[in-house]
Amino acid sequence: MLQGLTLIFFCQLLGEALVRLLGVPFPGPVAGMVILLAGLVVSGGPPESLRRAGTGLLTYLPLFFVPAGVGLITHGARLRTDGIPILLAIVSSTLLTMLVVGWLVARFAPAQGAGDE
């Protein structure tokens, strides 16, 4: 598991360094995830140590919702005044994202059952 965590953190560090070196306005951890994904695609999948580390991290995923709950409590007055526009922005951007991803999958994914006949 330690090797898997080391690989995850190394990819994050590499992504952060690459973003800062190139000066692009892009989150370093996201660049690190892209680097990790590219490595996984090239290697054919995650090694067992990375799989164990990822599964272990998923058990703590609910902790990431604590800051969101604190934000809701802290910014309650703002949500009362601007809640409807915020809700409309969230719903419309989610629907637009779902439509674009659905269109992209339909456009670029191979047809199911095309070679079965």
Secondary structure by P-SEA (a helix, b strand, c coil): caaaaaaaaaaaaaaaaaaaaacccccaaaaaaaaaaaaaaaaccccaaaaaaaaaaaaaccccaaaaaaaaaaaaaaaaaaaaaaaaaaaaaaaaaaaaaaaaaaccccccccccc
